[in-house]
Amino acid sequence: MKEYSCDQGDQEWLQARVGKVTASEADSLLTPEFKIRTGETPHTYLAKKIAEATLNRPLEGFSSFETEQGQILEMEARSWFAFEHDHAVRQVGFIAHDDGRCGCSPDALLDDDGGLEIKAPQPTNHVKYLLDGKLPKDYAVQVHFSMYVTGRAWWKFVSYRRKFKPFVLTVMRDETICKQIHSALSDFYSKFNEAIIKIKK
């Protein structure tokens, strides 16, 4: 894997993601049950990634009030996690897989074989996560995709909301899921390559 020591959200980070399938967008290719998606959603994502690769630049930025507020809470949550949990916490910008065609943006790498994904949801969703006590299906693909990219063995999922108890869950690497991710990526790359040739003719 290749690490980019940029700040998440800055121009270098945006550029590093160009044309790559990323963990935060991988649910465009896979359902929460890790079935390969069909229909308009993966088709639109394919078109987006081809457009990025052709232009060699990101199509949009990430600046919004909600995004900025989320980043503030994530920084707060990371500091809390580092204080409360016995793990070596190292921030990274972007990590590309060995194949160079997909990547992820962990909220931190933990120790030698773990990672961290932080969410700052609305209060109702946060309470649901506390009550359910399992990895929310909306983030299942992102967490497992991050382990696929990095090759790491486990990931901490943290849901953080001020005035509430944090929700912390350890998710272990699953080789069956990794195989499904690999299959989805292989299918995507095949279509990507065919489409690039078609567009250039």
URQUI-V392148 format. One record per backbone hydrogen bond with DSSP energy under -1.0 kcal/mol. CO is the residue of the C=O (numbers start at 1). NH is the residue of the N-H. Records with the same first field share a line. If there is no record, write none. Layout:
# URQUI-V392148
CO = NH + NH
This chain:
# URQUI-V392148
2 = 96
4 = 93 + 94
7 = 10
10 = 14
11 = 15
12 = 16
13 = 17
15 = 18
17 = 20
21 = 103
22 = 25
25 = 28
26 = 29 + 30
29 = 37
31 = 34
35 = 31
39 = 43
40 = 44
41 = 45
42 = 46
43 = 47
44 = 48
45 = 49
46 = 50
47 = 51
48 = 52
49 = 53
50 = 54
51 = 55
52 = 56 + 57
64 = 68
65 = 69
66 = 70
67 = 71
68 = 72
69 = 73
70 = 74
71 = 75
72 = 76
73 = 77
74 = 78
75 = 79
76 = 80
77 = 81
78 = 82
79 = 83
80 = 84
81 = 85
85 = 87
88 = 111
90 = 109
94 = 4
95 = 104
96 = 2
97 = 100
101 = 21
102 = 97
103 = 23
104 = 95
108 = 116
109 = 90
110 = 114
113 = 153 + 154
114 = 110
115 = 156
116 = 107
117 = 158
119 = 160
122 = 126
123 = 127
124 = 128
125 = 129
126 = 130
127 = 131
128 = 132
129 = 133
136 = 139
139 = 143
140 = 144
141 = 145
142 = 146
143 = 147
144 = 148
145 = 149
146 = 150
147 = 151
153 = 173
155 = 171
156 = 117
157 = 169
158 = 119
159 = 167
161 = 164
167 = 159
169 = 157
171 = 155
174 = 178
175 = 179
176 = 180
177 = 181
178 = 182
179 = 183
180 = 184
181 = 185
182 = 186
183 = 187
184 = 188
185 = 189
186 = 190
187 = 191
188 = 192
189 = 193
190 = 194
191 = 195
192 = 196
193 = 197
194 = 198
195 = 199
196 = 200
197 = 201
